[in-house]
Amino acid sequence: MNKDNIKLGIAPIAWTNDDMPDLGAENTFRQCVSEMALAGFSGCEVGNKYPKDVKELKKQLDMRGLSIANQWFSSFILTQPMEKVERDFAAQCEFLRAMGAKIIGASEQSYSIQGTDIPVFEGKYVMNAKEWEKLAAGLNKLGKIAQSYGISLTYHHHMGTVVQTAEETDRLMEMTDPELFSLLYDTGHLAYCGEDVTEVLRKHVGRVKHVHLKDIRPEVVNKVRAERLSFLQGVRAGTFTVPGDGAIDFAPVFDILDRAGYKGWMIVEAEQDPAAADPLEYALKARKYIAEKAGI
């Protein structure tokens, strides 16, 4: 890949889990960002232990040569007043602009089962036609708000949510404005639900503005399905891992992105139990694999 086009980052969820705070409770913010830098990454996303004060956060990141690439935004377009969603979204865009970030990653959390005990392969909510229209219109509105802050809105398709599958991702992309709305492409979530990760990328690479590099362990995915486990139970069991440690061949992914002239962040994001998967060890493993397969 063209190293001048790509910035490599890693998500703090390998050190401290936002959804399950007991995972990595012993790991501090400073340890997390220090180990990110030590492993050879230049950026990260925002975690629950990060300082809320922009000046302090910038200081800690600058000392380590890191910058903020993106931050997750939980949208509730289907179930909350749009005025509240827009207000919360604008506040997060303001924070990201202050941090110099250019991407915000939204995921519709209305009816999401990702944080529940519901079996992830059985309980996913399916939207009706009116809900699809409401979601697409709401996301276009958020896209306009993001642009006013100099930020691009990307959408994170995610297991257990209303936009999970390739078909749902296709539909959302068709219903939204390409000038306002882009895709956060996540290899792990597509592979988890049985989709062809390269096919989805080929179809939408022109609208991809952020990339999550996440691998899966098929034997754990099979266990999640067979034992009717929830999404979070799957995380604890080891569903996800870093590129190079699971089943996905990332060479075609890197090739498709490179041929399309993708410019932006690629973020290693693999939530695991830090007690079972040492975050620094796996960060180093991911960095080595990317260097070998992508040449960066």
N, C-alpha and C positions, 0 to 999 in steps of 0.2 A: 504494500500500500504506500501511497505518497505520504510520507511522514509530515510534510508541511501542511497537509489538509486535516490531520487527525490530532486531537488532544485526548490523552488517556487519563481516565479517572477511575475511582473506586468508591463504592457506596459504604457508609458507616454501618449498615445493617449487619455486616459480618462481625462487627465488634459489639454493637448494642442493638437489640431488636426493639423497634418502636411498638410493635403489637404485643410482644411478650417481654416486658422489661426485665424479667428475671434472667433472660438469656443475655449474658454479658453485663450483668449488673455490676460486676467487679471491675469492668474496664472503664477507664476515664476518657474524657474527651481528648485530653492532651496525649495520652497513650495512643488513642485511635489515629489522630492526624499525624503523629510522629511516625507511626508504623506505615501509614499510607505513603508518606514521603520516602521512608527508608526502602520501601518495596519498589520505588521507581515511578510512582504516579504523580501527576501534576495537578490533579483536581479531584473534587468529591461532590457528593450531594449533601443535603442537610439532615442531620440526625437529631434525636430528641435530647442529647446531652450538649449540643452546640450552644455556645453563648448566644443569647438573644440580642445582645448589644452589638451593633454593627462594628463599632470601633474596636472592641475587644476581639470579636471574631476575625476581623481583618488582620489584626496584629498577630494573632496566633497562626493564622494561615500563611501570612506573608513570611513569617520566620521560617516556615517549612517549604516555601515555594509552591504552595497550593492555592487554588482558587475554587469558588463555588460554580459548579456546572449547571445545576438544576435543583429544583425542590418539588417533591410530591405535593399535589393539591387534591384533597378529597372534595369533589363536587357533589351536591345533592340537588341537582336540577329538577329531578322528578318529584322530590318530596319536601323541598323547602321553598319558601318564597324566593323568587329570582332576585329580589332586591338584596336579600341577605347573602345569597351566593355571590353576587357581584361585589358586594362590600367586602366580604372575606377574601375574595380573589384579588381585588385591587390592593388590599393591604399586603398580601403576600408578594404581589408584583412590585410593590414599593420597596419591600425588603430586598428582593432579588436585584432590583435595579441598583440599590445602594451597595450591594455586594459585587456588582459588575457582571452578574449572570445574564445570559441571553435566552434562557429556556425555562419554561415552567411545564411540569408534567401533570396533567389532570387525569383523574380516574373517577368515573361516576360511581359513588358509593351507595346510592339509593338501592335498597334491597340486596346489598352485597352480603354474601355469606362467608367472606374470607376471614372475618374475625369471630365467627360463631362455631358451635359444635356440630353444625349440619354437615353431613358427608359431602365433600366438595364435588364429587362426580354425580351427585343425585339431586342436590337442592338448588341449583342455580336458577335465578329468576329469568324469565323470558319476556321481553317487552312486547307490547302490542303496537299497532301502527301509530296510534296517537302518541304513545310514549316515545317512539322513535323520532317522530316529528318534533316533540317538545325537547328531547335531548339534543338533537342536531341544531335546532334554533338557539337553544341556550348556549351551546358550545361556540357557535358563531358569534354570539354576543360577547362571550368571554375572550374570544380571539381578538375582537376589536379593542377590548380593554387592555389586553396584553400588548398589543401593538402601540397603544398610546404611551406605554412605559418602555418601548424599545425592546420588547420581549416577544418571543414566539411561543404560542400555545401548542403543545404536543399532547397527544392522548396515549395513555398507558393502558393497553388491553391487559386484562389481569384475570387469573383464575378466580372463580367464585363471584364474578361481577357480571353486570348486564352486557358488557362487551368483552367476550372471552375468546370466541372461536374465530377462525379465518373468515367465515361467512359473515359474522357480526362485524368484524373489522372492515370487511369490504363494504358492507351496507353503510356503516358510519362514514367512511371516506367518501362514498358516493353522495351522501346527503349533506355534506358540509362543504364550505367554501374553501377551495385550495389557497386562496389569498389570506385566509384567516386561521386555518386549522391544518396541523401537520400530525405526523405519527411518531410516537415513541415506540420504536420497534424493540421488542423483548424476545430474545430467542428462547429463553427458558419457559415462559408462560405458553408460548405456542407449542413447544415440544411436549409440555406437560399434558395438554389436552389433545395430543395426537395429531397436530397439524404439521405440514411440511414447512419448515422454517425458511427454506430458500425460495419456495414458491410464493409465499406471502411477501417476502422481501422483493423479489423480482417485480411483482405486481405493483408495489407501492413505493419503491425506492425513491422515486422522484419527489415524494412528499415526506420522506423520513428526515427528521431534523434532530433526532436524538436516538442513541442506541444503548440498550442494556445487553451486556454479554453475560449470559447466565446459562449454566449447564444443568442437566438433570441426571439422576440415577434411576434408570428404568425399573430396577428391581424394587426400589422404594415406591415409585409411582404405582407399580402393580400391587404392592402391599396396601397402599392408600385406597386403591379401588376395591381390592378383595375384602379388606377389613372395614370398609365404609368409614374411613377416617376423614376428619375435617382438614381444611387447608393448613391450619396452624399445627395440627397433630402431624401432618406430613412434613412440615418444616422441622419440627423437633426430631422426626425420624430420619431426616437427611435427604429429603426430596431433591433439594438444590445443592449445587456445588459450583466451583469456579470453572471457567473454560479450561479444557485439558484434563479434567478429572472425571468427566462424565461421558455421555453417549453422543453428544453433538459434534459433528465435524465442522469446525468454524472456518476452514479454508475457503469453501464456496461462499460463505457469508462475507468474508473479507474481500473476496474477488468481486462479488456483485457490487458492494459498496464502492470499491475502488474504481471499477469500470464506469460507474454512474457519476464519479467525481464527488462523492460525498465529502462534505466538509463539516466538521463538528466534533462533538465528544463521543467517545465510546467508553461506557462505564461498566466496569466489572461489578455485578450486583448478585450476590449469592448468599441469601440468608441461611445461616446454619447455627447450630449450637456452638459457641466459641469454646466450650469445655471439650467438645468432641473434635472440633476443627479449628486449630489455632489460627486466628485471623492473619497474623503476619506470615505464617508458613504458607497459607493458601493464597495470600496476596502475592507472595513471591512466586508461587507455582503458576498463578495466572499470568503474571508479568512475563515470565520466561516463555510460556506457551504462546502468548501474543507476539513476542519478539520472533519466535521461530516460524509461526504461521503467517503473520502479517508483515514481518520485516520492519517493524517499528518498535 
